[in-house]
Structures are given as structure tokens and as C-alpha cells.
Amino acid sequence: MHTELPEFEMPNDEQVHLAAETFRMLTDPTRIKILWALLQGESSVACLAELAGAAPTAVSQHLAKLRLAGLVRGRRVGTFVYYSAANNHVRSLLDQALFHADKIEQGSSATG
């Protein structure tokens, strides 16, 4: 059925794995807050901890995972590390996820 569609193409296994890993990184509300804050500009662990309402040690662990997933990057200045979103694709991911959440919320309040 699908193979009869002229432009149909399945993503390869590596693409699917990396996409799933990206979504897995976005399953934690604190990570979403951290990423959203980083989309507003570069920040330190202490500032991100305050914005996300989490302990600095927890934020550091989240940042390590997000960095490994390619969603954030760090810039060292002396003993401090300043983090930023890796690229504009991160903004697109969060924009779409939050837009979807907003639509779900609007739908549930319209029926409730």
C-alpha cells in the first residue's frame, strides 16, 4: 500500500534511533524548562537551577544528558561553564511540543 506511493520513504534505523533519543530527552519537565531558558540566551547552572526550580546538582545532570544528546552545548570561561541551546532545531522541537500541549489543554478545557 505505502510502497505504491511515489514519494513514500521510511527513515533509516539510525534516524529513528536518534529521533527517539531526542524525544526521550524531552520527557522530563525540568529538561524542558532548562531548554526553554537556554533558548532565551546563554546561562550558567546556578541561573538555570533558579529558573527551573531545581537543585544545581540536578540541573548539572540534566545538562550532561542534554549535551550528550546534542541539544545543548557548553562554553568554558575559567572555572565557569555557560550553556546554550545547540541550534535552532531545538527551538522548533520545543515550539511544536508546547504548541501541541496548548492545543490539548484548550481541547480539554473546551470539553470540561
Biopython code that builds the backbone (N, CA, C, O; Angstrom):
import numpy as np
from Bio.PDB.StructureBuilder import StructureBuilder

atoms = [
    (1, "MET", "N", (0.816, -1.185, 0.000)),
    (1, "MET", "CA", (0.000, 0.000, 0.000)),
    (1, "MET", "C", (0.871, 1.265, 0.000)),
    (1, "MET", "O", (0.828, 2.064, -0.935)),
    (2, "HIS", "N", (1.660, 1.426, 1.069)),
    (2, "HIS", "CA", (2.518, 2.604, 1.145)),
    (2, "HIS", "C", (3.588, 2.600, 0.068)),
    (2, "HIS", "O", (3.974, 3.654, -0.438)),
    (3, "THR", "N", (4.067, 1.413, -0.283)),
    (3, "THR", "CA", (5.132, 1.336, -1.276)),
    (3, "THR", "C", (4.654, 1.791, -2.638)),
    (3, "THR", "O", (5.467, 2.071, -3.520)),
    (4, "GLU", "N", (3.351, 1.869, -2.820)),
    (4, "GLU", "CA", (2.810, 2.345, -4.090)),
    (4, "GLU", "C", (2.816, 3.870, -4.187)),
    (4, "GLU", "O", (2.644, 4.428, -5.271)),
    (5, "LEU", "N", (3.013, 4.535, -3.060)),
    (5, "LEU", "CA", (3.082, 5.993, -3.071)),
    (5, "LEU", "C", (4.446, 6.413, -3.603)),
    (5, "LEU", "O", (5.470, 5.966, -3.085)),
    (6, "PRO", "N", (4.480, 7.265, -4.627)),
    (6, "PRO", "CA", (5.749, 7.582, -5.281)),
    (6, "PRO", "C", (6.768, 8.285, -4.373)),
    (6, "PRO", "O", (7.969, 8.100, -4.569)),
    (7, "GLU", "N", (6.347, 9.062, -3.416)),
    (7, "GLU", "CA", (7.280, 9.831, -2.585)),
    (7, "GLU", "C", (7.442, 9.250, -1.189)),
    (7, "GLU", "O", (8.050, 9.883, -0.326)),
    (8, "PHE", "N", (6.908, 8.058, -0.953)),
    (8, "PHE", "CA", (6.994, 7.454, 0.374)),
    (8, "PHE", "C", (8.394, 6.915, 0.623)),
    (8, "PHE", "O", (8.947, 6.176, -0.192)),
    (9, "GLU", "N", (8.955, 7.297, 1.767)),
    (9, "GLU", "CA", (10.267, 6.792, 2.144)),
    (9, "GLU", "C", (10.336, 6.711, 3.658)),
    (9, "GLU", "O", (10.083, 7.695, 4.354)),
    (10, "MET", "N", (10.674, 5.547, 4.160)),
    (10, "MET", "CA", (10.818, 5.362, 5.604)),
    (10, "MET", "C", (12.175, 5.923, 6.037)),
    (10, "MET", "O", (13.151, 5.828, 5.293)),
    (11, "PRO", "N", (12.238, 6.511, 7.246)),
    (11, "PRO", "CA", (13.547, 6.936, 7.757)),
    (11, "PRO", "C", (14.392, 5.699, 8.063)),
    (11, "PRO", "O", (13.859, 4.624, 8.342)),
    (12, "ASN", "N", (15.713, 5.865, 8.007)),
    (12, "ASN", "CA", (16.560, 4.707, 8.305)),
    (12, "ASN", "C", (16.618, 4.469, 9.811)),
    (12, "ASN", "O", (16.192, 5.317, 10.595)),
    (13, "ASP", "N", (17.141, 3.322, 10.208)),
    (13, "ASP", "CA", (17.154, 2.926, 11.612)),
    (13, "ASP", "C", (17.912, 3.917, 12.491)),
    (13, "ASP", "O", (17.485, 4.191, 13.612)),
    (14, "GLU", "N", (19.019, 4.452, 12.008)),
    (14, "GLU", "CA", (19.803, 5.410, 12.785)),
    (14, "GLU", "C", (19.013, 6.696, 13.023)),
    (14, "GLU", "O", (19.045, 7.244, 14.125)),
    (15, "GLN", "N", (18.307, 7.181, 12.007)),
    (15, "GLN", "CA", (17.471, 8.377, 12.163)),
    (15, "GLN", "C", (16.379, 8.135, 13.192)),
    (15, "GLN", "O", (16.117, 8.991, 14.037)),
    (16, "VAL", "N", (15.747, 6.983, 13.125)),
    (16, "VAL", "CA", (14.679, 6.644, 14.055)),
    (16, "VAL", "C", (15.234, 6.568, 15.479)),
    (16, "VAL", "O", (14.618, 7.078, 16.414)),
    (17, "HIS", "N", (16.385, 5.939, 15.641)),
    (17, "HIS", "CA", (17.008, 5.827, 16.964)),
    (17, "HIS", "C", (17.335, 7.214, 17.526)),
    (17, "HIS", "O", (17.031, 7.498, 18.685)),
    (18, "LEU", "N", (17.944, 8.067, 16.723)),
    (18, "LEU", "CA", (18.320, 9.403, 17.199)),
    (18, "LEU", "C", (17.094, 10.263, 17.500)),
    (18, "LEU", "O", (17.104, 11.043, 18.452)),
    (19, "ALA", "N", (16.052, 10.129, 16.705)),
    (19, "ALA", "CA", (14.813, 10.872, 16.964)),
    (19, "ALA", "C", (14.179, 10.407, 18.269)),
    (19, "ALA", "O", (13.713, 11.225, 19.062)),
    (20, "ALA", "N", (14.160, 9.102, 18.492)),
    (20, "ALA", "CA", (13.597, 8.560, 19.730)),
    (20, "ALA", "C", (14.408, 9.037, 20.931)),
    (20, "ALA", "O", (13.838, 9.364, 21.972)),
    (21, "GLU", "N", (15.722, 9.080, 20.797)),
    (21, "GLU", "CA", (16.577, 9.553, 21.887)),
    (21, "GLU", "C", (16.307, 11.034, 22.183)),
    (21, "GLU", "O", (16.292, 11.449, 23.342)),
    (22, "THR", "N", (16.096, 11.815, 21.136)),
    (22, "THR", "CA", (15.765, 13.230, 21.324)),
    (22, "THR", "C", (14.450, 13.371, 22.076)),
    (22, "THR", "O", (14.361, 14.152, 23.024)),
    (23, "PHE", "N", (13.441, 12.634, 21.673)),
    (23, "PHE", "CA", (12.156, 12.700, 22.374)),
    (23, "PHE", "C", (12.282, 12.209, 23.812)),
    (23, "PHE", "O", (11.629, 12.739, 24.711)),
    (24, "ARG", "N", (13.119, 11.198, 24.031)),
    (24, "ARG", "CA", (13.338, 10.693, 25.393)),
    (24, "ARG", "C", (13.927, 11.788, 26.277)),
    (24, "ARG", "O", (13.587, 11.883, 27.457)),
    (25, "MET", "N", (14.800, 12.608, 25.721)),
    (25, "MET", "CA", (15.394, 13.703, 26.491)),
    (25, "MET", "C", (14.356, 14.770, 26.846)),
    (25, "MET", "O", (14.528, 15.520, 27.806)),
    (26, "LEU", "N", (13.293, 14.827, 26.072)),
    (26, "LEU", "CA", (12.253, 15.837, 26.296)),
    (26, "LEU", "C", (11.103, 15.323, 27.156)),
    (26, "LEU", "O", (10.069, 15.983, 27.257)),
    (27, "THR", "N", (11.268, 14.148, 27.779)),
    (27, "THR", "CA", (10.189, 13.610, 28.611)),
    (27, "THR", "C", (10.225, 14.142, 30.031)),
    (27, "THR", "O", (9.315, 13.867, 30.813)),
    (28, "ASP", "N", (11.251, 14.894, 30.380)),
    (28, "ASP", "CA", (11.380, 15.412, 31.738)),
    (28, "ASP", "C", (11.024, 16.897, 31.770)),
    (28, "ASP", "O", (11.626, 17.680, 31.035)),
    (29, "PRO", "N", (10.063, 17.307, 32.598)),
    (29, "PRO", "CA", (9.658, 18.718, 32.654)),
    (29, "PRO", "C", (10.808, 19.667, 32.996)),
    (29, "PRO", "O", (10.854, 20.785, 32.482)),
    (30, "THR", "N", (11.728, 19.242, 33.849)),
    (30, "THR", "CA", (12.857, 20.110, 34.191)),
    (30, "THR", "C", (13.732, 20.343, 32.971)),
    (30, "THR", "O", (14.215, 21.456, 32.762)),
    (31, "ARG", "N", (13.940, 19.321, 32.169)),
    (31, "ARG", "CA", (14.746, 19.494, 30.950)),
    (31, "ARG", "C", (14.076, 20.458, 29.986)),
    (31, "ARG", "O", (14.746, 21.259, 29.335)),
    (32, "ILE", "N", (12.764, 20.383, 29.893)),
    (32, "ILE", "CA", (12.057, 21.314, 29.004)),
    (32, "ILE", "C", (12.229, 22.740, 29.503)),
    (32, "ILE", "O", (12.449, 23.650, 28.703)),
    (33, "LYS", "N", (12.131, 22.950, 30.812)),
    (33, "LYS", "CA", (12.348, 24.285, 31.373)),
    (33, "LYS", "C", (13.767, 24.773, 31.107)),
    (33, "LYS", "O", (13.974, 25.929, 30.738)),
    (34, "ILE", "N", (14.734, 23.894, 31.295)),
    (34, "ILE", "CA", (16.133, 24.255, 31.053)),
    (34, "ILE", "C", (16.335, 24.648, 29.595)),
    (34, "ILE", "O", (16.938, 25.681, 29.303)),
    (35, "LEU", "N", (15.833, 23.826, 28.683)),
    (35, "LEU", "CA", (15.982, 24.135, 27.262)),
    (35, "LEU", "C", (15.293, 25.441, 26.891)),
    (35, "LEU", "O", (15.829, 26.239, 26.123)),
    (36, "TRP", "N", (14.103, 25.651, 27.441)),
    (36, "TRP", "CA", (13.384, 26.889, 27.131)),
    (36, "TRP", "C", (14.185, 28.101, 27.606)),
    (36, "TRP", "O", (14.296, 29.100, 26.894)),
    (37, "ALA", "N", (14.738, 28.004, 28.811)),
    (37, "ALA", "CA", (15.558, 29.104, 29.329)),
    (37, "ALA", "C", (16.775, 29.329, 28.439)),
    (37, "ALA", "O", (17.149, 30.472, 28.180)),
    (38, "LEU", "N", (17.394, 28.250, 27.970)),
    (38, "LEU", "CA", (18.578, 28.393, 27.119)),
    (38, "LEU", "C", (18.254, 28.969, 25.751)),
    (38, "LEU", "O", (19.116, 29.556, 25.098)),
    (39, "LEU", "N", (17.020, 28.803, 25.321)),
    (39, "LEU", "CA", (16.616, 29.414, 24.053)),
    (39, "LEU", "C", (16.517, 30.934, 24.170)),
    (39, "LEU", "O", (16.530, 31.644, 23.164)),
    (40, "GLN", "N", (16.417, 31.425, 25.404)),
    (40, "GLN", "CA", (16.363, 32.870, 25.625)),
    (40, "GLN", "C", (17.769, 33.462, 25.689)),
    (40, "GLN", "O", (17.941, 34.674, 25.559)),
    (41, "GLY", "N", (18.774, 32.608, 25.889)),
    (41, "GLY", "CA", (20.153, 33.064, 25.928)),
    (41, "GLY", "C", (21.017, 32.147, 26.763)),
    (41, "GLY", "O", (20.525, 31.286, 27.491)),
    (42, "GLU", "N", (22.307, 32.349, 26.643)),
    (42, "GLU", "CA", (23.304, 31.563, 27.370)),
    (42, "GLU", "C", (23.120, 31.724, 28.875)),
    (42, "GLU", "O", (22.727, 32.791, 29.348)),
    (43, "SER", "N", (23.406, 30.655, 29.629)),
    (43, "SER", "CA", (23.169, 30.705, 31.067)),
    (43, "SER", "C", (24.089, 29.749, 31.815)),
    (43, "SER", "O", (24.643, 28.810, 31.244)),
    (44, "SER", "N", (24.236, 30.017, 33.109)),
    (44, "SER", "CA", (25.031, 29.159, 33.988)),
    (44, "SER", "C", (24.120, 28.151, 34.674)),
    (44, "SER", "O", (22.896, 28.273, 34.630)),
    (45, "VAL", "N", (24.727, 27.158, 35.307)),
    (45, "VAL", "CA", (23.978, 26.143, 36.048)),
    (45, "VAL", "C", (23.165, 26.799, 37.162)),
    (45, "VAL", "O", (21.992, 26.474, 37.351)),
    (46, "ALA", "N", (23.788, 27.723, 37.900)),
    (46, "ALA", "CA", (23.092, 28.357, 39.029)),
    (46, "ALA", "C", (21.850, 29.101, 38.565)),
    (46, "ALA", "O", (20.793, 28.998, 39.188)),
    (47, "CYS", "N", (21.970, 29.841, 37.489)),
    (47, "CYS", "CA", (20.823, 30.591, 36.966)),
    (47, "CYS", "C", (19.737, 29.630, 36.468)),
    (47, "CYS", "O", (18.552, 29.838, 36.725)),
    (48, "LEU", "N", (20.152, 28.583, 35.758)),
    (48, "LEU", "CA", (19.185, 27.606, 35.249)),
    (48, "LEU", "C", (18.476, 26.890, 36.389)),
    (48, "LEU", "O", (17.283, 26.599, 36.297)),
    (49, "ALA", "N", (19.211, 26.605, 37.468)),
    (49, "ALA", "CA", (18.606, 25.941, 38.622)),
    (49, "ALA", "C", (17.506, 26.813, 39.211)),
    (49, "ALA", "O", (16.435, 26.321, 39.568)),
    (50, "GLU", "N", (17.777, 28.098, 39.308)),
    (50, "GLU", "CA", (16.772, 29.022, 39.849)),
    (50, "GLU", "C", (15.556, 29.098, 38.936)),
    (50, "GLU", "O", (14.419, 29.049, 39.405)),
    (51, "LEU", "N", (15.793, 29.217, 37.640)),
    (51, "LEU", "CA", (14.683, 29.314, 36.687)),
    (51, "LEU", "C", (13.841, 28.045, 36.640)),
    (51, "LEU", "O", (12.619, 28.114, 36.513)),
    (52, "ALA", "N", (14.489, 26.889, 36.741)),
    (52, "ALA", "CA", (13.779, 25.612, 36.637)),
    (52, "ALA", "C", (13.227, 25.140, 37.978)),
    (52, "ALA", "O", (12.457, 24.181, 38.031)),
    (53, "GLY", "N", (13.617, 25.812, 39.063)),
    (53, "GLY", "CA", (13.159, 25.389, 40.376)),
    (53, "GLY", "C", (13.726, 24.040, 40.781)),
    (53, "GLY", "O", (13.033, 23.204, 41.360)),
    (54, "ALA", "N", (15.009, 23.841, 40.462)),
    (54, "ALA", "CA", (15.662, 22.562, 40.752)),
    (54, "ALA", "C", (17.024, 22.813, 41.399)),
    (54, "ALA", "O", (17.567, 23.915, 41.325)),
    (55, "ALA", "N", (17.555, 21.795, 42.019)),
    (55, "ALA", "CA", (18.877, 21.898, 42.640)),
    (55, "ALA", "C", (19.953, 21.990, 41.554)),
    (55, "ALA", "O", (19.825, 21.359, 40.504)),
    (56, "PRO", "N", (21.003, 22.764, 41.796)),
    (56, "PRO", "CA", (22.088, 22.866, 40.809)),
    (56, "PRO", "C", (22.686, 21.517, 40.410)),
    (56, "PRO", "O", (23.038, 21.319, 39.248)),
    (57, "THR", "N", (22.803, 20.593, 41.356)),
    (57, "THR", "CA", (23.353, 19.274, 41.010)),
    (57, "THR", "C", (22.440, 18.528, 40.033)),
    (57, "THR", "O", (22.914, 17.858, 39.115)),
    (58, "ALA", "N", (21.134, 18.651, 40.242)),
    (58, "ALA", "CA", (20.181, 18.016, 39.319)),
    (58, "ALA", "C", (20.262, 18.661, 37.942)),
    (58, "ALA", "O", (20.230, 17.968, 36.926)),
    (59, "VAL", "N", (20.369, 19.990, 37.908)),
    (59, "VAL", "CA", (20.467, 20.703, 36.628)),
    (59, "VAL", "C", (21.744, 20.288, 35.896)),
    (59, "VAL", "O", (21.729, 20.101, 34.680)),
    (60, "SER", "N", (22.836, 20.146, 36.628)),
    (60, "SER", "CA", (24.092, 19.697, 36.004)),
    (60, "SER", "C", (23.928, 18.333, 35.363)),
    (60, "SER", "O", (24.427, 18.098, 34.262)),
    (61, "GLN", "N", (23.233, 17.431, 36.043)),
    (61, "GLN", "CA", (22.999, 16.098, 35.480)),
    (61, "GLN", "C", (22.127, 16.160, 34.236)),
    (61, "GLN", "O", (22.389, 15.472, 33.249)),
    (62, "HIS", "N", (21.078, 16.994, 34.287)),
    (62, "HIS", "CA", (20.225, 17.164, 33.106)),
    (62, "HIS", "C", (21.019, 17.738, 31.940)),
    (62, "HIS", "O", (20.880, 17.286, 30.804)),
    (63, "LEU", "N", (21.853, 18.737, 32.226)),
    (63, "LEU", "CA", (22.653, 19.356, 31.168)),
    (63, "LEU", "C", (23.621, 18.367, 30.538)),
    (63, "LEU", "O", (23.841, 18.401, 29.327)),
    (64, "ALA", "N", (24.201, 17.488, 31.345)),
    (64, "ALA", "CA", (25.113, 16.476, 30.807)),
    (64, "ALA", "C", (24.380, 15.572, 29.814)),
    (64, "ALA", "O", (24.908, 15.259, 28.747)),
    (65, "LYS", "N", (23.180, 15.160, 30.165)),
    (65, "LYS", "CA", (22.393, 14.304, 29.272)),
    (65, "LYS", "C", (21.990, 15.059, 28.014)),
    (65, "LYS", "O", (22.073, 14.523, 26.909)),
    (66, "LEU", "N", (21.554, 16.303, 28.180)),
    (66, "LEU", "CA", (21.149, 17.110, 27.031)),
    (66, "LEU", "C", (22.330, 17.379, 26.100)),
    (66, "LEU", "O", (22.170, 17.424, 24.880)),
    (67, "ARG", "N", (23.510, 17.556, 26.681)),
    (67, "ARG", "CA", (24.705, 17.786, 25.871)),
    (67, "ARG", "C", (25.045, 16.529, 25.072)),
    (67, "ARG", "O", (25.361, 16.615, 23.885)),
    (68, "LEU", "N", (24.981, 15.361, 25.719)),
    (68, "LEU", "CA", (25.257, 14.109, 25.012)),
    (68, "LEU", "C", (24.270, 13.859, 23.879)),
    (68, "LEU", "O", (24.619, 13.262, 22.861)),
    (69, "ALA", "N", (23.039, 14.319, 24.064)),
    (69, "ALA", "CA", (22.008, 14.159, 23.030)),
    (69, "ALA", "C", (22.117, 15.221, 21.942)),
    (69, "ALA", "O", (21.352, 15.201, 20.978)),
    (70, "GLY", "N", (23.056, 16.143, 22.087)),
    (70, "GLY", "CA", (23.254, 17.175, 21.072)),
    (70, "GLY", "C", (22.258, 18.318, 21.130)),
    (70, "GLY", "O", (22.105, 19.059, 20.159)),
    (71, "LEU", "N", (21.576, 18.468, 22.267)),
    (71, "LEU", "CA", (20.568, 19.526, 22.389)),
    (71, "LEU", "C", (21.115, 20.811, 23.012)),
    (71, "LEU", "O", (20.558, 21.888, 22.800)),
    (72, "VAL", "N", (22.194, 20.706, 23.775)),
    (72, "VAL", "CA", (22.839, 21.894, 24.351)),
    (72, "VAL", "C", (24.343, 21.804, 24.137)),
    (72, "VAL", "O", (24.882, 20.739, 23.838)),
    (73, "ARG", "N", (25.006, 22.940, 24.297)),
    (73, "ARG", "CA", (26.466, 22.971, 24.252)),
    (73, "ARG", "C", (26.965, 23.870, 25.368)),
    (73, "ARG", "O", (26.257, 24.768, 25.825)),
    (74, "GLY", "N", (28.165, 23.624, 25.792)),
    (74, "GLY", "CA", (28.758, 24.400, 26.873)),
    (74, "GLY", "C", (29.964, 25.178, 26.390)),
    (74, "GLY", "O", (30.659, 24.769, 25.460)),
    (75, "ARG", "N", (30.201, 26.315, 27.042)),
    (75, "ARG", "CA", (31.355, 27.168, 26.738)),
    (75, "ARG", "C", (32.033, 27.479, 28.059)),
    (75, "ARG", "O", (31.438, 28.102, 28.938)),
    (76, "ARG", "N", (33.282, 27.045, 28.198)),
    (76, "ARG", "CA", (34.019, 27.233, 29.448)),
    (76, "ARG", "C", (34.708, 28.593, 29.447)),
    (76, "ARG", "O", (35.365, 28.978, 28.479)),
    (77, "VAL", "N", (34.540, 29.314, 30.568)),
    (77, "VAL", "CA", (35.236, 30.573, 30.812)),
    (77, "VAL", "C", (35.835, 30.460, 32.210)),
    (77, "VAL", "O", (35.131, 30.622, 33.207)),
    (78, "GLY", "N", (37.115, 30.187, 32.277)),
    (78, "GLY", "CA", (37.749, 29.957, 33.576)),
    (78, "GLY", "C", (37.176, 28.714, 34.213)),
    (78, "GLY", "O", (37.231, 27.627, 33.638)),
    (79, "THR", "N", (36.621, 28.877, 35.412)),
    (79, "THR", "CA", (36.029, 27.733, 36.116)),
    (79, "THR", "C", (34.531, 27.604, 35.868)),
    (79, "THR", "O", (33.902, 26.667, 36.359)),
    (80, "PHE", "N", (33.957, 28.531, 35.116)),
    (80, "PHE", "CA", (32.512, 28.506, 34.847)),
    (80, "PHE", "C", (32.229, 27.928, 33.465)),
    (80, "PHE", "O", (33.028, 28.065, 32.539)),
    (81, "VAL", "N", (31.068, 27.277, 33.351)),
    (81, "VAL", "CA", (30.587, 26.799, 32.057)),
    (81, "VAL", "C", (29.257, 27.486, 31.792)),
    (81, "VAL", "O", (28.362, 27.485, 32.638)),
    (82, "TYR", "N", (29.143, 28.065, 30.618)),
    (82, "TYR", "CA", (27.907, 28.716, 30.202)),
    (82, "TYR", "C", (27.284, 27.858, 29.107)),
    (82, "TYR", "O", (27.944, 27.474, 28.142)),
    (83, "TYR", "N", (26.010, 27.571, 29.278)),
    (83, "TYR", "CA", (25.313, 26.676, 28.369)),
    (83, "TYR", "C", (24.392, 27.452, 27.436)),
    (83, "TYR", "O", (23.899, 28.531, 27.766)),
    (84, "SER", "N", (24.176, 26.866, 26.259)),
    (84, "SER", "CA", (23.237, 27.431, 25.297)),
    (84, "SER", "C", (22.580, 26.284, 24.536)),
    (84, "SER", "O", (23.075, 25.157, 24.534)),
    (85, "ALA", "N", (21.467, 26.590, 23.896)),
    (85, "ALA", "CA", (20.816, 25.594, 23.043)),
    (85, "ALA", "C", (21.739, 25.310, 21.867)),
    (85, "ALA", "O", (22.416, 26.214, 21.376)),
    (86, "ALA", "N", (21.771, 24.080, 21.418)),
    (86, "ALA", "CA", (22.711, 23.673, 20.378)),
    (86, "ALA", "C", (22.457, 24.368, 19.040)),
    (86, "ALA", "O", (23.399, 24.713, 18.328)),
    (87, "ASN", "N", (21.181, 24.573, 18.701)),
    (87, "ASN", "CA", (20.857, 25.170, 17.397)),
    (87, "ASN", "C", (19.372, 25.537, 17.346)),
    (87, "ASN", "O", (18.642, 25.337, 18.317)),
    (88, "ASN", "N", (18.938, 26.068, 16.222)),
    (88, "ASN", "CA", (17.536, 26.480, 16.075)),
    (88, "ASN", "C", (16.575, 25.303, 15.993)),
    (88, "ASN", "O", (15.370, 25.474, 16.172)),
    (89, "HIS", "N", (17.093, 24.116, 15.724)),
    (89, "HIS", "CA", (16.225, 22.937, 15.685)),
    (89, "HIS", "C", (15.630, 22.665, 17.065)),
    (89, "HIS", "O", (14.507, 22.173, 17.179)),
    (90, "VAL", "N", (16.386, 22.987, 18.106)),
    (90, "VAL", "CA", (15.890, 22.809, 19.475)),
    (90, "VAL", "C", (14.671, 23.703, 19.688)),
    (90, "VAL", "O", (13.683, 23.278, 20.287)),
    (91, "ARG", "N", (14.742, 24.940, 19.200)),
    (91, "ARG", "CA", (13.591, 25.850, 19.298)),
    (91, "ARG", "C", (12.384, 25.268, 18.568)),
    (91, "ARG", "O", (11.268, 25.311, 19.085)),
    (92, "SER", "N", (12.598, 24.732, 17.385)),
    (92, "SER", "CA", (11.490, 24.146, 16.624)),
    (92, "SER", "C", (10.854, 22.988, 17.371)),
    (92, "SER", "O", (9.629, 22.878, 17.431)),
    (93, "LEU", "N", (11.688, 22.120, 17.942)),
    (93, "LEU", "CA", (11.170, 20.986, 18.714)),
    (93, "LEU", "C", (10.299, 21.451, 19.874)),
    (93, "LEU", "O", (9.179, 20.973, 20.058)),
    (94, "LEU", "N", (10.830, 22.395, 20.654)),
    (94, "LEU", "CA", (10.075, 22.867, 21.823)),
    (94, "LEU", "C", (8.844, 23.662, 21.413)),
    (94, "LEU", "O", (7.783, 23.520, 22.021)),
    (95, "ASP", "N", (8.974, 24.494, 20.391)),
    (95, "ASP", "CA", (7.807, 25.244, 19.917)),
    (95, "ASP", "C", (6.678, 24.302, 19.527)),
    (95, "ASP", "O", (5.526, 24.516, 19.905)),
    (96, "GLN", "N", (7.008, 23.260, 18.773)),
    (96, "GLN", "CA", (5.992, 22.311, 18.329)),
    (96, "GLN", "C", (5.394, 21.536, 19.502)),
    (96, "GLN", "O", (4.182, 21.333, 19.562)),
    (97, "ALA", "N", (6.248, 21.104, 20.432)),
    (97, "ALA", "CA", (5.754, 20.349, 21.588)),
    (97, "ALA", "C", (4.845, 21.207, 22.459)),
    (97, "ALA", "O", (3.796, 20.747, 22.909)),
    (98, "LEU", "N", (5.250, 22.461, 22.697)),
    (98, "LEU", "CA", (4.438, 23.347, 23.536)),
    (98, "LEU", "C", (3.159, 23.778, 22.816)),
    (98, "LEU", "O", (2.116, 23.941, 23.450)),
    (99, "PHE", "N", (3.236, 23.963, 21.505)),
    (99, "PHE", "CA", (2.038, 24.273, 20.721)),
    (99, "PHE", "C", (1.050, 23.112, 20.814)),
    (99, "PHE", "O", (-0.149, 23.317, 21.002)),
    (100, "HIS", "N", (1.567, 21.899, 20.682)),
    (100, "HIS", "CA", (0.715, 20.708, 20.787)),
    (100, "HIS", "C", (0.085, 20.620, 22.180)),
    (100, "HIS", "O", (-1.105, 20.333, 22.312)),
    (101, "ALA", "N", (0.886, 20.867, 23.207)),
    (101, "ALA", "CA", (0.370, 20.831, 24.585)),
    (101, "ALA", "C", (-0.719, 21.876, 24.778)),
    (101, "ALA", "O", (-1.724, 21.617, 25.439)),
    (102, "ASP", "N", (-0.519, 23.057, 24.201)),
    (102, "ASP", "CA", (-1.509, 24.123, 24.307)),
    (102, "ASP", "C", (-2.820, 23.705, 23.642)),
    (102, "ASP", "O", (-3.897, 23.978, 24.171)),
    (103, "LYS", "N", (-2.735, 23.046, 22.489)),
    (103, "LYS", "CA", (-3.942, 22.593, 21.784)),
    (103, "LYS", "C", (-4.667, 21.512, 22.583)),
    (103, "LYS", "O", (-5.897, 21.489, 22.628)),
    (104, "ILE", "N", (-3.912, 20.624, 23.206)),
    (104, "ILE", "CA", (-4.527, 19.584, 24.027)),
    (104, "ILE", "C", (-5.234, 20.233, 25.222)),
    (104, "ILE", "O", (-6.365, 19.879, 25.554)),
    (105, "GLU", "N", (-4.551, 21.188, 25.860)),
    (105, "GLU", "CA", (-5.122, 21.879, 27.012)),
    (105, "GLU", "C", (-6.384, 22.642, 26.633)),
    (105, "GLU", "O", (-7.367, 22.622, 27.374)),
    (106, "GLN", "N", (-6.364, 23.308, 25.493)),
    (106, "GLN", "CA", (-7.546, 24.038, 25.028)),
    (106, "GLN", "C", (-8.688, 23.084, 24.739)),
    (106, "GLN", "O", (-9.844, 23.382, 25.043)),
    (107, "GLY", "N", (-8.372, 21.942, 24.155)),
    (107, "GLY", "CA", (-9.397, 20.945, 23.857)),
    (107, "GLY", "C", (-10.023, 20.363, 25.089)),
    (107, "GLY", "O", (-11.233, 20.139, 25.125)),
    (108, "SER", "N", (-9.214, 20.110, 26.114)),
    (108, "SER", "CA", (-9.764, 19.532, 27.342)),
    (108, "SER", "C", (-10.568, 20.548, 28.127)),
    (108, "SER", "O", (-11.531, 20.188, 28.805)),
    (109, "SER", "N", (-10.183, 21.827, 28.043)),
    (109, "SER", "CA", (-10.972, 22.841, 28.770)),
    (109, "SER", "C", (-12.265, 23.158, 28.027)),
    (109, "SER", "O", (-13.243, 23.598, 28.631)),
    (110, "ALA", "N", (-12.264, 22.935, 26.720)),
    (110, "ALA", "CA", (-13.486, 23.193, 25.942)),
    (110, "ALA", "C", (-14.527, 22.103, 26.192)),
    (110, "ALA", "O", (-15.729, 22.357, 26.114)),
    (111, "THR", "N", (-14.059, 20.882, 26.494)),
    (111, "THR", "CA", (-14.994, 19.790, 26.718)),
    (111, "THR", "C", (-15.308, 19.590, 28.200)),
    (111, "THR", "O", (-16.231, 18.856, 28.553)),
    (112, "GLY", "N", (-14.519, 20.260, 29.076)),
    (112, "GLY", "CA", (-14.692, 20.042, 30.513)),
    (112, "GLY", "C", (-15.579, 20.955, 31.166)),
    (112, "GLY", "O", (-15.790, 20.854, 32.375)),
]
sb = StructureBuilder()
sb.init_structure("model")
sb.init_model(0)
sb.init_chain("A")
sb.init_seg("    ")
for serial, (resi, resn, name, xyz) in enumerate(atoms, 1):
    if name == "N":
        sb.init_residue(resn, " ", resi, " ")
    sb.init_atom(name, np.array(xyz, "f"), 0.0, 1.0, " ", f" {name:<3s}", serial, name[0])
structure = sb.get_structure()
